[in-house]
Amino acid sequence: MSTPAKPHDITVPFALGKSATASRILAADDQPHILDAIEILLKPQGYRIDAVRSPELAREALATEQYDAVLIDLNYTRDTTSGREGLDLLTEIVSQDSTLPVIVMTAWGNVELAVEAMRRGARDFIQKPWENERLLTMLRTHVELRRALQQAERLAAENRLLNAQGLPEFIATSPAMAPVLEAITRIAPSDANVLITGEHGTGKEVVAHTIHALSLRKQKALIAVNTGGLAEGVFESELFGHVKGAFTDARTDRIGRFELADGGTIFLDEIGNVPLRQQAKLLRVIESGEMERVGASRGRKIDVRVISATNMDLPSACESGQFREDLLFRLNTVEIPLPPLRDRREDIPVLSTHFLTQYASRYRRLIKGIDPGALQSMLHYSWPGNVRELEHTMERAVLMCRTEQLQTADLGLASQRAPAQNLEELSLEAVESILIRKALQRFQGNVSQAAEALGLSRGALYRRMEKYGL
């Protein structure tokens, strides 16, 4: 038998609908000749096969790849006929994705085992040696049904995206944003924890609000917390609450953010900047679904979906000991990476027009559009602060504009593109903005380290980052 296929690593664990071609099948059996037979039968029919020889390898494959159907043996240990290993694997697969068809196979077929497999969610049952035509028909039927269900779910989510009221403005027309839109429509209706990654200002909070608004929890609250901006001394009180007398200033009971989000969603922004000691407490709550207010003698059960966001490279932070790997596993059931604005330039015209309309209305300015030259300046600018910087630039331009169209000079991008040689030519705010940018670049977006280097508290640095659209 050939070496089992190794699934490719992907960031968002689901297929991209229209781009999908051949159906992908995962086959799990401890006997090499069975896996060879499956490959010989299915590959000429256009199927892509990943073959593994144990439940553990099957779990790894399912964690990193998207499949259209799964074929699993029920017995993997020599002289075992109970089917327990396969039944346990079946239960896990169905609990993670009830639409994924699982066909179980065993040489020890009997009515009781077949009934138990079907009771646990198997779509079909086949005894070895199988009839080739029957297995092919079975696979074809279940793959087509799964794709039909996926399409129905996708259309339903897209309709909710179009029709939902009160959604934040989510503007995305460039090809680079297609995977993000696909991810949102696919995972929003679930309760899966989501990790949104990307540079500062790419719109992570907008994505979080959109996911919540399209979820089954939309009638409940979304509670947003800038965890990176919380001082360590108030971290537990802010997130979990406290009881009266828990500490000196605790004059009354206080409900924490997790309790406020009960039944809904909590958005933990800047999760990468949470100190290690607090990461352990956060992990315990996410794992157990139970939290304690500071000073309380017993815990409270909570039902909260967790969406988190960061601009940090968390796997690297785990390797360096700055972030707990077990917490990362709990947070990134699904990861959605957001591209920087420089990689989605097709969105700049529509985003700038949106912000122009918004701020012209707010400040009661009669501005009809953007001069073509100004638009070209925006298209050629690198936007280190991403969408947030674009929004701040448009707000300033609306205030500075003296004509019916925004001009290049109104944008103020020249001084941002290349700092002047003489500090005397720059304002205090321009110098401060440049220093903050350089500190963030130096520490690869780590706000805590940048703040320390600049002699600021994290909270003070966050306020300045917001001010300058970083």
Protein Blocks (a to p, Z undefined) as FASTA:
>chain_A
ZZdddddddfblcdehjlpccdcdddddfbfklmmmmmmmmmmnopacdddfbfklmmmm
mmmcccfbdcddfbfbghianlmmmmmmmmmmmmmomklccddddfkbcfklmmmmmmno
pabdcdddddfklmmmmmmmmmmmmmmmmmmmmmmmmmmmmmpghiacdddfbfklmmmm
mmmmmmmmmmcdcddeddehilpmmmmmmmmmmmmklmpccddddfklpcfklmmmmmno
paehkamklmbccddfklmmgoiacddehkllpcfklmmmmmmmmmnopacdehiabdcd
dddddddddfbdfklmmmnopacfklmmmmmmpacddddfklmmmlmmmmmmmmmmmmmm
mnopacfbdcfklmmmmmmpgolnlmmlmmmmmmmmmmmpcbfbdcfklnommmmmpccf
blklpcfklmmmmmmmmmmmmnnopaklmmmmnopafklmmmmmmmnoZZ
